[in-house]
């Protein structure tokens, strides 16, 4: 895009902090990475406050990441927590970029120290200020949701582009709302929106359009960024693995000291080795599939301590009798029988009808985000216990499958 267009801004809408409690390292790493990538402005939501106000401020000042939010205020000082906006001169165009967060959210531990102003009030004030300071194009990074974002740009004049965030659907073609071009880029950073703004001689917007593109394999990797990310992920995985071992030791110590243990009377997972006692042919066929090697793909990629990955590569993650820590890998790693057929202790000895595996069974892991090319009719023959003579070729992925080891 930068090669095709001479005057380009790169923005991120915010909501990028991880949701897991132990993932603070990933939060500050992402802030550093945005600086390396040259992001011009980054929005803020309540997600960036999940580790507390102090954590955000320390890393905001340390990284100098260009965070913007015009309606998030310190209760004591009446000043915005981060910069309300940035003004960027790109080529011949002076652009003002500001952020807004929803007033309906729970600020968690920061609720006593921060306050959120009405978004429309903040927007009117900020747009006027940006125009007074010479901005001829105004961009809003909105974390208000789809309807609220659209209502705001309808009510507040002077916003040329709105990047819509918070549970936003993916629309490959944006919309024009009144005089504002709106971008709907989905969630989780798998897509990038391109908004092209046409300008008059005074460098003000006359029209614009938005398209959204999936960041598939054809985009390629920037080697220095890939090296940076891989180095961080490997060290972070090692850190999570150490914490996991420490927790496992504590659990074992509690057990030895008479602490609570899982009651075997409660339904629980048993593992494929137990199933194969009666289902040996099916077990042998399963061993030939990629499902039987799913855990190793995580180990090889050093993702075996990443919470959002583990669940789809093991049996019954964090459930009764299911996979709890890496210590359980010998028995419950990989996509085993019970992932598709249900918990072993709930197995009927003499079922009246065979349990059907449907697309919904697979789509618990093969989601649109994790496995965008998933097609049940194409994938199913590759895991059926009685494989047909001919199995259709799986399509080449048009996007990265983040669930490593998915059946292909």
MOCORSUL-V369748 format. One record per pair of residues at least 6 apart in sequence whose C-alpha atoms are under 6 Angstrom apart, sorted by the first residue. I is the first residue (numbers start at 1). J is the second residue. If there is no record, write none. Layout:
BEGIN
I | J
I | J
END
This chain:
BEGIN
7 | 90
7 | 91
10 | 39
10 | 40
11 | 39
11 | 40
11 | 41
11 | 42
12 | 42
13 | 42
13 | 43
13 | 141
14 | 42
14 | 43
14 | 44
15 | 45
15 | 47
17 | 27
17 | 47
17 | 48
31 | 65
32 | 63
35 | 65
41 | 66
41 | 67
42 | 66
42 | 67
42 | 68
43 | 67
43 | 68
43 | 99
43 | 141
44 | 69
45 | 101
46 | 107
53 | 110
68 | 82
68 | 83
68 | 84
68 | 85
68 | 98
68 | 99
69 | 84
69 | 99
69 | 100
70 | 84
70 | 99
70 | 100
71 | 100
71 | 116
71 | 117
71 | 122
72 | 80
72 | 116
73 | 79
73 | 80
73 | 81
73 | 114
73 | 115
74 | 80
74 | 81
74 | 114
75 | 113
75 | 114
75 | 115
85 | 97
85 | 98
86 | 96
86 | 97
87 | 95
87 | 96
88 | 94
88 | 95
94 | 135
94 | 136
95 | 135
95 | 137
95 | 138
96 | 130
96 | 135
96 | 138
97 | 138
97 | 139
97 | 140
98 | 140
99 | 140
99 | 141
99 | 142
100 | 142
101 | 143
101 | 144
102 | 144
103 | 116
136 | 204
138 | 159
138 | 160
139 | 161
139 | 162
140 | 162
141 | 163
142 | 163
142 | 164
142 | 165
143 | 165
143 | 166
145 | 165
145 | 166
146 | 168
160 | 180
161 | 180
161 | 181
161 | 182
162 | 182
163 | 182
163 | 183
164 | 183
164 | 184
168 | 186
169 | 186
170 | 184
170 | 185
170 | 186
171 | 184
172 | 211
172 | 212
173 | 210
173 | 211
174 | 182
174 | 183
174 | 210
175 | 181
175 | 182
176 | 182
185 | 193
190 | 215
191 | 213
191 | 214
191 | 215
192 | 212
192 | 213
193 | 211
193 | 212
194 | 210
194 | 211
195 | 209
195 | 210
196 | 208
196 | 209
197 | 208
198 | 205
198 | 206
198 | 207
198 | 208
199 | 205
199 | 206
216 | 398
216 | 399
216 | 400
217 | 399
234 | 302
237 | 305
240 | 305
241 | 305
267 | 345
268 | 320
268 | 321
268 | 345
269 | 321
269 | 322
269 | 343
269 | 344
270 | 344
271 | 332
272 | 336
272 | 337
276 | 283
282 | 385
285 | 385
290 | 407
291 | 335
292 | 334
292 | 335
293 | 334
294 | 313
294 | 334
294 | 405
295 | 313
295 | 333
295 | 334
297 | 405
298 | 304
311 | 317
312 | 365
313 | 334
313 | 335
314 | 332
314 | 333
314 | 334
314 | 335
315 | 322
315 | 323
315 | 332
315 | 339
316 | 322
316 | 323
317 | 323
318 | 324
323 | 332
359 | 376
370 | 401
370 | 402
370 | 403
371 | 401
END
